[in-house]
Amino acid sequence: MTNWLNQCHFGDCLETLRRMPDGIAQACVTSPPYFGLRDYSGGAAEIGKEKTPAEFVAALVAVFQEVKRVLRDDGTLWLNIGDSYANDGKWGGSSGGKHAQALHGNTTIGRGKTQTGIKPKNLIGIPWRLAFALQDDGWILRQEIIWAKPNPMPESVTDRCTKSHESIFLLAKSEKYYFDSGAIKEAVAPSSVARLSQDIEQQAGSDRVPGKTNGAMKAVGDLEQRNKRSVWTVATTPYKGAHFATFPTALIEPCILAGAPAGGVVLDPFFGSGTTGEVAQQLGRKFIGCELNPAYQALQDERLRQPSLCLEAA
Ligand SMILES: C[S@@+](CC[C@H](N)C(=O)[O-])C[C@H]1O[C@@H](n2cnc3c(N)ncnc32)[C@H](O)[C@@H]1O
């Protein structure tokens, strides 16, 4: 019997996922290749090289259909996906341009001509095309989290703003799902603490219960911590060994903390250098990785050389 846990399984993730048992993972935290941006030297099965956005979205919907089966019924998918611009003179999108090439070396695509069917210069809208397709396929689209980058990739454009954010979609398999909001609470700004304390003092003489508010303000009982907001400011920190975009560990820590309990299993079908595995181990979760390109095993070994710290699920 295959031992799925705490290792990366090489090959096309669609094929690998098809062999996995139902309900083995609690959460999936992943970043698929972006449409038409890079060549990961993975050959024909590599996702991201499709000719049109529709083909790209269809390929990902098929992968996430299997992910849904592999997740427990109360499982979630945390999906980081970036956008790109239509430019049929180049291969796929044109995000990043020369700068991407400089930063990502020989892994930036060998651009050939393709027909996206979208007029050049258009933002393709990949994240929302994918989000709606997943919704149509039965996922519950719960939230768009904005990853705000204080250090975005430089762009030489002068007719729009420099892009400094990406999306992370939170999708659920069922209406009731595991989400530990307490594990990712954030500190309340001192100015808000002062304002809320004042509000509560003012309420004390009235017939309202101090510390309690109505409607949307119901959750302010704890003056020092608040529910995590949906804009996450996290600097990009390229992993030194990789030639491609890796997750900053700080970006996925909240996804793993909220998405899986200690000892729970976190899946990443596009494992790359293994960031999801590394953070899962650090936080006492188990992981399952899938990756097409076996050349990334050395990077993963470096990051995952620590013995697994996983705790057994209670
Ligand atoms: C954006 S990278 C993921 C980076 C990863 N989050 C990290 O932090 O290192 C996308 C990865 O998906 C892999 N990939 C592309 N098509 C695949 C497929 N069909 N099956 C499995 N992996 C694939 C690429 O080789 C690449 O490593």
The ligand as a Tripos MOL2 file, in Angstrom:
@<TRIPOS>MOLECULE
LIG
   27    29     1     0     0
SMALL
NO_CHARGES

@<TRIPOS>ATOM
      1 C1          4.2140   27.9780   -8.9040 C.3       1 LIG1
      2 S1          5.1090   26.4800   -8.7780 S.3       1 LIG1
      3 C2          4.7800   25.9920   -7.1210 C.3       1 LIG1
      4 C3          5.7750   26.5730   -6.1570 C.3       1 LIG1
      5 C4          5.5440   26.1090   -4.7260 C.3       1 LIG1
      6 N1          4.3330   26.6930   -4.1600 N.3       1 LIG1
      7 C5          6.7320   26.4640   -3.8660 C.2       1 LIG1
      8 O1          6.5950   27.2180   -2.9100 O.co2     1 LIG1
      9 O2          7.8350   25.9960   -4.1920 O.co2     1 LIG1
     10 C6          4.1240   25.3420   -9.6760 C.3       1 LIG1
     11 C7          4.6920   23.9270   -9.7320 C.3       1 LIG1
     12 O3          3.7320   23.0900  -10.3950 O.3       1 LIG1
     13 C8          4.4650   22.0800  -11.1020 C.3       1 LIG1
     14 N2          3.5680   21.4540  -12.1020 N.ar      1 LIG1
     15 C9          3.1550   21.9230  -13.3130 C.ar      1 LIG1
     16 N3          2.3120   21.0560  -13.9170 N.ar      1 LIG1
     17 C10         2.1790   19.9930  -13.0600 C.ar      1 LIG1
     18 C11         1.4430   18.7830  -13.1010 C.ar      1 LIG1
     19 N4          0.6760   18.4710  -14.1570 N.pl3     1 LIG1
     20 N5          1.5490   17.9310  -12.0440 N.ar      1 LIG1
     21 C12         2.3280   18.2360  -10.9690 C.ar      1 LIG1
     22 N6          3.0510   19.3830  -10.8580 N.ar      1 LIG1
     23 C13         2.9770   20.2520  -11.9030 C.ar      1 LIG1
     24 C14         5.6460   22.8400  -11.6790 C.3       1 LIG1
     25 O4          6.7110   21.9660  -12.0190 O.3       1 LIG1
     26 C15         5.9900   23.7850  -10.5140 C.3       1 LIG1
     27 O5          6.9580   23.2070   -9.6630 O.3       1 LIG1
@<TRIPOS>BOND
     1     1     2 1
     2     2     3 1
     3     2    10 1
     4     3     4 1
     5     4     5 1
     6     5     6 1
     7     5     7 1
     8     7     8 2
     9     7     9 1
    10    10    11 1
    11    11    12 1
    12    11    26 1
    13    12    13 1
    14    13    14 1
    15    13    24 1
    16    14    15 ar
    17    14    23 ar
    18    15    16 ar
    19    16    17 ar
    20    17    18 ar
    21    17    23 ar
    22    18    19 1
    23    18    20 ar
    24    20    21 ar
    25    21    22 ar
    26    22    23 ar
    27    24    25 1
    28    24    26 1
    29    26    27 1
@<TRIPOS>SUBSTRUCTURE
     1 LIG1         1 GROUP 0 **** ****
